[in-house]
Amino acid sequence: MPRGPHPRLSRHAPLAPLALALLLAGCQGLPGASSAAEPARDPLAGAPPITRGLDATGLAGLLEAELAGQRSDYTRAARGFLEAAERYDSVALAERATLAARFSEDPALLEEAAQRWQGLAPGSDAPSRLLASLALQRGDWAAALGHRLDAIEQAAGDQDASQALLGLAEGALDAGAEPAPLLDRLRTHLARTPASAASRVDAELATALLEAAAGQPAAAEGRLARLARQAPERPELWHLRARLALEAEAPAAARDYARRGLAVSPGDPRLMLLLARTELALGSVAAAEEAIEALLAEHGDDPALRLGLARLFLEHDHLAPARRLLLPLAGDDDAPPLAFLLLGAIAEERGEVGNALLYYRQVPEGEQFLPARVNAARMLMEADRRLDARTFLRLERLRHAPYESELVAVEVELLDEAGLNDQADALLDSELARRPDDEQLRYQRAMRAFAEGDLAAMEADLRHLIEHDPDNATALNALGYTLADADIEGRLDEALALIERAHALAPDNPAILDSLGWVHYRRGEPARALPWLRRAWAAMPDQEIAAHLIEVLWALGEKAEARALLDEARARFETRPLIDELLRRRPELLETGAASSP
């Protein structure tokens, strides 16, 4: 039914259609009303259209949404409230739709509801905050910044939102985001923000950080110097100045900034840590230890803090202070596993093989378990104690059954590194005789066979894996790629089918994307190969993918782009056997453009 442009939703409005219906129903029993024998007719057929309040369809939709929410069917509830919000242009219903969508575990629905809420309430900062959070979750830093700035502008300089700007910029840079688009957006925001606005300082700090990251250190320093005159009471200012000075290899200036920040905010842990870092950069180990002790005294003897500080000393090759920080943790029943791993590494560096082995063996099962055993076994091998290394790994397999396959794989790798390939072969064969369906060891044997040029043995092991687990994307891709790369006559269709099966199982795997591109190239389809290889390179810049992409670009006549990528790959990768092999086959790639590369 038609409705007016601005229908009113009040607490009494939903009752109006019901009251009218009840009144008309009651009238059926009054004199003059139609008898049961008369044909039924719609009593509202001639009624004027509803232009205010809820019509029957709107009321039914709201009731359905409310009941769905009570039954915890939050997706249906959100959809119902969202439809009603659009039907009646209601901010309250859009907000309710967003609330329901938050419980639906459907990010797309939540974003749709929040955008509708924002569209109906352009002056509210709440939907902008939510949209910023959603953008952060999916790694869209530009959108997150835009929504965060919208929230600041809508809330007239919301201090909470503005203080998050520096953290957002830091997160974006840590994630590898390009600083330029973020910088442009912040500068636009500053251009329309009054100089007296309380939120301006935080936007200036974020802008300075992005300017430094964008290769504009003079602009960043000039901005921070102005802020130092305008808002010297902000510890974030001194923290950022100290960080940027340290990154610019100006530790003396960084120390001065850290000290000025601590004068403003005594006991600030970030500034205390920066002070220790600057002292280390200046070679003042004793002063750094003093700053560390002050930090521990001020903020409690937290194990995580001790670990972080120890790693700071290790980064500068100061083993003794790192060890002093870690030793108190070793006697704790709840000692972090990383503490034992680091103590083992320190002892190993000092030539204390026995102590190192003791510490490495104390690392419990979990994230640090395998690195500790690898370090211990490699240390023994390098000390010409091969039998001790193998005995150590064998005992660890008995003590830690869940890691049996991984520890065998470690031993095989160490034997290969030592040139004891026959012993590695014998170990793998004996273990697979005991456990023929061990996927990790069989795959390892297949890859060793490939490295040795024994494609038949490799294929046999991969076929075994696929028969045992038809959804093993790694084995499917390995076999398909090998058939494609070897360009075995009559088997390229089979290679494509295997790789496509792997892709269906793991559609975003860069190695599989590379294989898809390469098999199309081998089939004489470079144009079909190109988009797959571009996606693979974007997802995982690897020298093998680079070699494939360069070759396909060259085959398609994109010589300038091929040579540009060659320059990039040669600068990026120290070891690049496949790039070098490509150049041996296609020396024409070096004729121009790349000759000056290392």
C-alpha positions in Angstrom: 0.0 0.0 0.0 1.3 3.5 -0.6 2.8 5.4 2.3 3.7 9.0 3.1 7.2 10.3 2.8 7.8 10.5 6.6 5.6 7.9 8.4 5.7 8.3 12.2 6.7 5.4 14.5 5.4 6.0 18.0 4.7 3.6 20.8 1.0 3.8 20.0 1.2 3.6 16.2 1.4 -0.3 16.0 -2.0 -0.6 17.8 -3.9 1.6 15.3 -4.5 -1.0 12.5 -5.3 -3.6 15.1 -7.9 -1.4 16.8 -9.5 -0.5 13.5 -9.7 -4.2 12.6 -11.3 -5.1 15.9 -13.8 -2.3 15.6 -14.8 -3.4 12.1 -15.1 -7.0 13.2 -17.4 -6.0 16.1 -19.6 -4.1 13.7 -20.4 -7.4 11.8 -22.9 -8.2 14.6 -24.8 -4.9 14.5 -28.1 -4.3 12.7 -27.6 -3.7 9.0 -24.4 -5.8 8.8 -24.0 -8.5 6.2 -25.4 -11.8 7.1 -23.3 -15.0 6.9 -25.2 -16.0 3.8 -24.2 -12.9 1.9 -21.0 -13.0 -0.1 -17.9 -11.9 1.9 -16.3 -8.7 1.0 -13.2 -6.8 2.1 -14.5 -4.2 4.7 -11.3 -2.1 3.9 -11.7 -2.2 0.1 -12.8 1.4 0.0 -10.6 2.7 2.8 -8.1 5.4 2.1 -4.4 4.4 2.0 -2.4 4.3 5.3 0.0 7.2 5.3 1.0 7.2 9.0 1.9 4.3 11.3 2.3 0.7 10.3 0.4 -1.1 7.6 -0.3 -4.8 7.9 2.8 -5.8 5.9 5.1 -3.6 8.0 3.6 -4.8 11.3 3.9 -8.5 10.2 7.6 -7.9 9.2 8.4 -6.3 12.6 6.7 -9.0 14.6 8.5 -11.7 12.6 11.9 -10.0 13.1 11.3 -9.6 16.9 10.2 -13.2 17.2 13.3 -14.4 15.2 15.5 -12.4 17.6 13.9 -14.1 20.6 14.6 -17.5 19.0 18.2 -16.5 18.5 17.8 -16.5 14.7 19.7 -13.3 14.4 20.2 -13.4 10.7 16.5 -13.4 10.0 15.9 -10.8 12.8 18.5 -8.5 11.2 17.1 -8.9 7.7 13.6 -8.2 9.1 14.6 -5.0 10.9 16.7 -3.9 8.0 13.8 -4.3 5.6 11.6 -2.3 8.0 14.3 0.4 8.4 14.3 0.8 4.6 10.5 0.7 4.4 10.1 3.4 7.0 13.4 5.3 6.9 13.8 4.6 10.6 17.1 5.2 12.4 16.0 3.2 15.4 15.1 0.2 13.3 18.5 0.4 11.4 20.3 0.5 14.7 18.2 -2.5 15.9 19.1 -4.4 12.6 22.8 -3.7 13.3 22.5 -5.0 16.8 20.9 -8.2 15.6 23.5 -8.5 12.8 26.3 -8.3 15.4 25.1 -11.6 16.8 24.6 -13.3 13.4 28.3 -14.0 12.7 27.7 -12.7 9.2 30.2 -9.8 8.5 28.6 -8.9 5.2 25.1 -8.5 6.8 26.6 -6.5 9.7 28.3 -4.1 7.3 25.1 -3.8 5.2 23.1 -2.9 8.3 25.8 -0.5 9.6 25.9 1.3 6.2 22.2 1.6 6.2 22.3 3.0 9.8 25.0 5.5 8.7 22.9 6.5 5.7 19.9 7.3 7.9 21.9 9.0 10.6 24.8 10.8 8.8 25.4 12.9 11.9 26.0 9.9 14.2 29.5 8.6 14.9 28.4 5.2 16.2 27.9 3.5 12.8 31.1 5.1 11.5 33.0 3.6 14.5 31.5 0.2 13.7 32.3 0.4 10.0 35.9 1.3 10.9 36.2 -1.8 13.1 34.8 -4.0 10.3 37.2 -2.5 7.8 40.1 -3.2 10.2 39.0 -6.8 10.5 39.3 -7.4 6.8 42.5 -5.4 6.5 41.1 -2.5 4.5 43.1 0.3 6.1 42.0 3.1 3.9 38.4 2.4 4.6 39.0 2.0 8.3 40.8 5.4 8.4 38.0 7.0 6.4 35.3 5.8 8.7 37.4 6.7 11.8 37.8 10.2 10.5 34.1 10.4 9.7 33.4 9.4 13.4 35.7 12.2 14.6 34.1 14.8 12.4 30.6 13.7 13.2 31.2 13.8 16.9 32.9 17.2 16.8 36.4 15.9 17.5 35.6 12.7 19.5 38.8 12.3 21.6 38.5 8.6 21.9 38.3 8.1 18.2 41.0 10.6 17.5 43.5 9.0 19.9 43.1 5.7 17.9 44.5 7.4 14.7 48.1 6.8 15.6 47.5 3.2 16.4 45.6 2.7 13.2 48.5 4.2 11.2 51.0 2.0 13.0 48.9 -1.1 12.3 48.5 -0.2 8.7 52.3 0.2 8.2 53.0 -3.0 10.1 50.6 -4.8 7.8 52.5 -3.4 4.7 49.9 -0.9 3.6 51.0 1.9 1.3 51.2 5.1 3.3 50.4 7.5 0.5 46.6 7.0 0.3 46.3 7.2 4.1 48.4 10.3 4.1 46.2 12.0 1.6 43.1 11.3 3.6 44.6 12.6 6.8 45.9 15.8 5.1 42.4 16.4 3.7 41.0 15.9 7.2 43.5 18.3 8.7 42.7 20.9 6.1 39.1 21.2 7.3 39.9 20.8 11.0 40.2 24.0 13.1 43.6 24.6 14.5 42.1 24.7 18.0 40.3 21.4 17.8 41.2 19.0 20.5 41.4 16.1 18.1 43.9 17.8 15.8 47.1 16.7 17.7 46.4 13.0 17.3 45.7 13.5 13.5 49.0 15.4 13.2 50.9 12.6 15.0 49.4 10.0 12.7 50.2 12.2 9.7 53.8 12.6 10.8 54.2 8.8 11.1 52.9 8.3 7.6 55.1 11.1 6.2 58.2 9.4 7.6 57.0 6.0 6.2 56.4 7.7 2.8 60.0 8.9 2.6 59.2 12.5 3.7 61.3 12.8 6.9 61.7 16.6 6.7 57.9 17.0 6.6 57.5 14.6 9.5 60.2 16.3 11.6 58.8 19.8 10.8 55.3 18.7 11.9 56.6 17.1 15.1 58.7 20.2 15.9 55.6 22.4 15.7 53.6 20.0 17.9 56.5 20.1 20.4 55.8 23.8 20.8 52.0 23.5 20.8 51.4 20.4 22.9 54.6 19.4 24.7 52.6 17.7 27.4 51.7 14.8 25.1 53.9 11.7 25.8 52.8 10.2 22.4 54.6 13.1 20.7 57.9 12.3 22.4 57.5 8.6 21.9 57.0 9.1 18.2 59.9 11.5 17.9 62.2 9.1 19.7 61.1 6.2 17.5 61.6 8.0 14.3 65.0 9.3 15.4 66.1 5.8 16.4 64.9 4.5 13.0 66.9 7.4 11.3 70.0 6.2 13.2 70.1 9.3 15.4 70.2 7.5 18.8 71.5 10.6 20.7 68.4 12.6 19.6 66.2 9.6 20.3 67.5 9.4 23.9 66.9 13.1 24.4 63.3 12.8 23.2 62.7 9.7 25.4 64.0 11.6 28.4 61.8 14.6 27.6 58.8 12.3 27.3 59.6 10.7 30.7 59.8 14.2 32.3 56.2 14.7 31.0 55.0 11.1 31.8 57.2 9.5 34.5 57.1 5.7 34.4 55.6 5.5 30.9 56.7 1.9 29.9 56.9 2.7 26.2 59.3 5.6 26.8 61.3 3.6 29.4 61.8 0.9 26.8 62.7 3.4 24.1 65.3 4.9 26.5 66.8 1.4 27.0 66.9 0.9 23.2 68.6 4.2 22.6 71.2 3.5 25.3 72.0 0.1 23.6 72.2 1.8 20.2 74.7 4.2 21.8 76.7 1.3 23.2 75.8 2.2 26.8 75.0 -1.3 28.0 75.2 -0.4 31.7 72.8 2.5 31.2 70.5 0.3 29.3 70.4 -2.3 32.1 69.7 0.5 34.6 66.8 1.6 32.5 65.6 -2.0 32.3 65.7 -2.4 36.0 63.8 0.8 36.5 61.2 -0.5 34.0 60.8 -3.8 35.9 60.6 -2.0 39.3 58.0 0.4 38.0 55.7 -2.1 36.2 56.2 -5.4 38.0 58.3 -8.4 37.2 56.2 -9.8 34.4 57.6 -12.8 32.5 56.5 -11.5 29.2 58.2 -8.2 29.9 61.4 -10.0 30.9 61.3 -12.0 27.7 60.9 -8.9 25.5 63.7 -7.1 27.3 66.0 -10.1 26.9 65.3 -10.3 23.2 66.2 -6.6 23.0 69.6 -7.3 24.4 70.0 -10.3 22.2 69.3 -8.2 19.1 72.4 -6.3 20.0 74.5 -9.4 20.8 74.7 -8.7 24.5 74.4 -12.2 25.9 75.2 -11.6 29.5 72.5 -9.1 30.4 69.9 -11.2 28.4 70.9 -14.2 30.4 70.6 -12.3 33.7 67.0 -11.3 32.7 66.0 -14.9 31.7 67.6 -16.9 34.6 64.9 -15.9 37.2 62.3 -17.4 34.9 64.0 -20.8 34.6 63.1 -21.8 38.1 59.4 -20.9 37.7 57.0 -23.8 37.3 55.1 -21.7 34.8 58.2 -20.5 32.9 57.4 -19.4 29.3 58.8 -22.0 26.9 60.5 -19.3 25.0 62.7 -18.6 28.0 64.3 -22.0 27.8 64.7 -21.7 24.1 66.5 -18.4 24.5 68.6 -19.7 27.4 69.6 -22.7 25.2 70.6 -20.4 22.4 72.7 -18.2 24.7 74.5 -21.2 26.2 75.1 -22.6 22.7 76.5 -19.3 21.6 78.9 -19.4 24.6 80.0 -22.9 23.7 78.3 -24.5 26.7 76.9 -27.5 24.8 75.8 -29.4 27.9 73.9 -26.4 29.4 72.3 -25.7 26.0 71.1 -29.2 25.7 69.6 -29.1 29.2 67.7 -25.9 28.4 66.5 -27.1 25.0 65.1 -30.3 26.5 63.1 -28.3 29.0 61.0 -26.7 26.3 57.6 -28.4 26.5 55.4 -29.6 23.7 53.9 -26.6 21.8 55.0 -23.8 19.5 58.6 -23.8 20.7 59.1 -27.6 20.9 60.4 -28.3 17.4 62.7 -25.3 17.1 64.3 -26.3 20.4 64.9 -29.9 19.2 66.2 -28.7 15.8 68.6 -26.4 17.6 69.8 -29.1 19.9 70.3 -31.7 17.2 72.0 -29.3 14.8 74.3 -28.1 17.7 75.4 -31.7 18.3 75.9 -32.4 14.6 78.1 -29.3 14.3 80.1 -30.4 17.3 81.0 -33.7 15.5 78.7 -35.6 17.8 76.5 -37.2 15.1 75.7 -40.3 17.1 74.7 -38.2 20.1 72.4 -36.1 17.8 70.7 -39.2 16.4 70.3 -40.7 19.9 68.9 -37.4 21.2 66.3 -37.3 18.5 65.4 -41.0 18.9 64.9 -40.5 22.7 62.8 -37.4 22.0 60.6 -39.5 19.6 60.0 -42.0 22.4 59.2 -39.2 25.0 57.0 -37.2 22.7 54.9 -39.5 20.5 52.8 -36.7 18.9 56.0 -35.3 17.3 57.3 -38.6 16.0 57.0 -37.8 12.3 58.3 -34.3 12.7 61.4 -35.5 14.6 62.1 -38.2 12.0 61.9 -35.5 9.3 64.3 -33.3 11.3 66.8 -36.2 11.5 66.5 -36.9 7.7 67.2 -33.2 7.0 70.2 -33.1 9.3 71.6 -36.2 7.7 71.2 -34.7 4.2 72.9 -31.5 5.3 75.8 -33.6 6.6 76.0 -35.4 3.2 74.9 -38.7 4.8 72.2 -39.3 2.1 72.3 -43.1 2.3 71.6 -43.0 6.1 68.7 -40.5 5.5 67.3 -42.9 2.8 67.5 -45.8 5.2 65.9 -43.9 8.0 62.9 -42.8 5.8 62.5 -46.3 4.3 62.5 -48.0 7.7 60.0 -45.5 9.2 57.7 -45.8 6.2 57.8 -49.6 6.4 56.5 -49.2 10.0 54.0 -46.5 9.1 53.2 -46.6 5.4 50.4 -44.0 5.6 52.5 -41.4 7.4 51.7 -38.4 5.1 54.6 -36.2 6.2 57.3 -38.7 5.8 56.0 -40.0 2.5 55.7 -36.5 1.1 59.3 -35.8 2.3 60.5 -39.0 0.5 58.7 -37.9 -2.6 60.4 -34.5 -2.6 63.8 -36.0 -2.0 63.2 -38.3 -5.0 62.2 -35.2 -7.1 65.5 -33.5 -6.0 67.4 -36.5 -7.1 65.6 -36.6 -10.5 63.8 -39.9 -9.8 60.4 -38.8 -11.0 59.0 -42.4 -11.0 59.7 -42.8 -7.3 58.3 -39.3 -6.6 55.1 -40.1 -8.5 54.7 -43.4 -6.7 54.8 -41.8 -3.3 52.5 -39.0 -4.3 50.0 -41.4 -5.9 50.0 -43.4 -2.6 49.2 -40.2 -0.7 46.4 -39.3 -3.1 44.9 -42.8 -2.9 45.0 -42.6 0.9 43.7 -39.0 1.0 42.0 -37.9 -2.3 41.6 -34.4 -0.8 45.3 -33.9 -0.2 45.8 -30.6 -2.0 49.5 -30.5 -1.4 50.1 -33.9 -3.0 47.7 -33.2 -5.9 49.5 -29.9 -6.7 53.0 -31.4 -6.3 52.2 -34.2 -8.8 50.4 -31.9 -11.2 53.1 -29.3 -11.1 55.9 -31.9 -11.6 54.2 -33.3 -14.7 53.7 -29.8 -16.1 57.2 -28.6 -15.3 58.8 -31.8 -16.8 56.6 -31.2 -19.9 56.1 -34.9 -20.2 54.5 -35.6 -23.6 50.8 -36.6 -23.4 50.5 -35.8 -19.7 49.7 -32.1 -19.6 45.9 -32.7 -19.5 46.5 -35.0 -16.5 48.6 -32.3 -14.9 45.9 -29.7 -15.4 43.2 -32.0 -13.9 45.3 -32.6 -10.8 46.1 -29.0 -10.3 42.5 -28.0 -10.8 41.5 -30.5 -8.1 44.0 -29.0 -5.8 42.7 -25.5 -6.6 39.2 -26.5 -5.8 40.4 -27.6 -2.4 42.6 -24.6 -1.7 41.6 -21.8 -4.0 43.8 -19.1 -2.5 47.0 -21.1 -2.1 49.7 -19.1 -4.0 51.7 -22.3 -4.9 48.6 -23.8 -6.5 47.9 -20.5 -8.4 51.4 -20.6 -9.7 51.0 -24.2 -10.8 47.8 -23.3 -12.7 49.5 -20.5 -14.5 52.5 -22.7 -15.3 50.5 -25.7 -16.6 48.5 -23.3 -19.0 51.9 -21.9 -20.2 53.2 -25.5 -20.9 50.0 -26.2 -22.8 50.7 -23.2 -25.1 48.2 -20.9 -23.4 50.3 -17.9 -22.1 47.3 -15.5 -22.1 45.4 -17.9 -19.8 48.5 -18.4 -17.7 49.1 -14.7 -17.0 46.3 -13.8 -14.6 47.0 -16.9 -12.4 50.7 -16.0 -12.2 49.9 -12.4 -11.4 47.7 -13.5 -8.5 50.3 -15.9 -7.3 53.0 -13.2 -7.3 50.8 -10.7 -5.5 50.0 -13.3 -2.8 53.6 -14.7 -2.4 56.6 -12.8 -4.0 58.7 -15.9 -4.5 61.6 -16.3 -6.9 60.1 -19.3 -8.6 56.8 -17.5 -9.2 58.8 -14.5 -10.5 60.7 -16.7 -13.0 57.4 -18.1 -14.3 55.8 -14.7 -14.6 58.8 -13.2 -16.3 58.8 -16.0 -18.9 55.1 -15.7 -19.6 55.3 -11.9 -19.9 58.1 -12.2 -22.3 56.2 -14.8 -24.4 53.3 -12.4 -24.6 55.5 -9.5 -25.8 55.3 -7.6 -22.6 59.1 -7.1 -22.6 59.3 -3.9 -20.6 57.3 -5.4 -17.7 59.2 -8.7 -17.9 62.5 -6.8 -17.6 61.2 -4.6 -14.8 60.2 -7.7 -12.9 63.5 -9.3 -13.6 65.3 -6.2 -12.1 63.0 -6.4 -9.0 63.6 -10.2 -8.5 67.4 -9.9 -8.9 67.4 -7.1 -6.3 65.0 -8.9 -3.9 66.4 -12.4 -3.9 70.0 -13.2 -2.9 69.6 -16.8 -4.0 67.6 -17.2 -7.2 68.5 -20.4 -9.0 65.4 -20.4 -11.2 65.9 -16.8 -12.2 69.5 -17.6 -13.1 68.4 -20.7 -15.1 65.8 -18.6 -17.0 68.6 -16.1 -17.9 70.7 -18.9 -19.2 67.8 -20.0 -21.5 66.8 -16.5 -22.4 69.9 -14.2 -22.4 68.0 -11.7 -24.4 66.2 -10.6 -21.2 69.5 -8.9 -20.2 70.1 -7.0 -23.4 68.7 -3.8 -22.1 67.2 -2.5 -18.9 68.5 -5.2 -16.5 72.2 -5.1 -17.3 73.0 -2.9 -14.3 71.2 -5.1 -11.8 73.3 -7.0 -9.2 
